[in-house]
Every structure is written in C-alpha cells, then in structure tokens.
Amino acid sequence: MSAAERERLHMSIEASSEVFNDEQLDQMKQDGWNVLPKNVMVDIVGDPVIAKMYDGYCGPSRDVMPASKSPLKLFYHFLPKTFWR
C-alpha cells in the first residue's frame, strides 16, 4: 500500500466513531475494549401495561405443535404465507 493510499485510508477512518473520541480509540488499541469507566445501572420503571403482556401461559401455541415435529414444517409455519404464492 502506498503512502498516499495509507493517508487516504487514515483520513476516511479518522474520527469515525460517534461514541468514542480519537484518544479513547487509541487507548482501545493498547488495552483492548476495557476503556469504559464503569457499567451504568439503569432504573427500570414498572409499567403495568408491559407487565400484563407477560401474564398467563408462556409456551408453544396449539397451532404450532403439529408443525414442531419436523424442522421443515416448522420453517414453513413461520414463513409468511405471502411467500407461498
């Protein structure tokens, strides 16, 4: 690779990250990916509408059970019916 090609490549990559600045990216080259200070704990707000979505039975439905005997039948079961036509 010629010097001009390397310079062009460097200019296209420089400041390519929207999350990390060039100094942090250089540090990543040396230390790996462990440059973030700490993981941030996120408070999850309990939303009753979302919580209700997970109430009740959780498992395969009755219409998928016959198709579950064969991987090919299961594939066709979840394939959108418009693809069949």
ChimeraX attribute file (.defattr): number of C-alpha atoms within 10 A of each C-alpha:
attribute: neighborCount
match mode: 1-to-1
recipient: residues
	/A:1	5
	/A:2	7
	/A:3	8
	/A:4	9
	/A:5	10
	/A:6	11
	/A:7	11
	/A:8	12
	/A:9	11
	/A:10	11
	/A:11	11
	/A:12	10
	/A:13	10
	/A:14	12
	/A:15	14
	/A:16	12
	/A:17	10
	/A:18	6
	/A:19	8
	/A:20	14
	/A:21	12
	/A:22	12
	/A:23	9
	/A:24	13
	/A:25	19
	/A:26	12
	/A:27	13
	/A:28	15
	/A:29	9
	/A:30	9
	/A:31	10
	/A:32	10
	/A:33	11
	/A:34	9
	/A:35	13
	/A:36	9
	/A:37	6
	/A:38	7
	/A:39	6
	/A:40	6
	/A:41	6
	/A:42	6
	/A:43	6
	/A:44	6
	/A:45	6
	/A:46	8
	/A:47	8
	/A:48	8
	/A:49	8
	/A:50	9
	/A:51	9
	/A:52	9
	/A:53	8
	/A:54	9
	/A:55	8
	/A:56	7
	/A:57	7
	/A:58	7
	/A:59	6
	/A:60	9
	/A:61	9
	/A:62	8
	/A:63	9
	/A:64	13
	/A:65	10
	/A:66	12
	/A:67	16
	/A:68	14
	/A:69	10
	/A:70	10
	/A:71	10
	/A:72	10
	/A:73	14
	/A:74	15
	/A:75	12
	/A:76	14
	/A:77	15
	/A:78	10
	/A:79	11
	/A:80	9
	/A:81	9
	/A:82	6
	/A:83	7
	/A:84	7
	/A:85	4
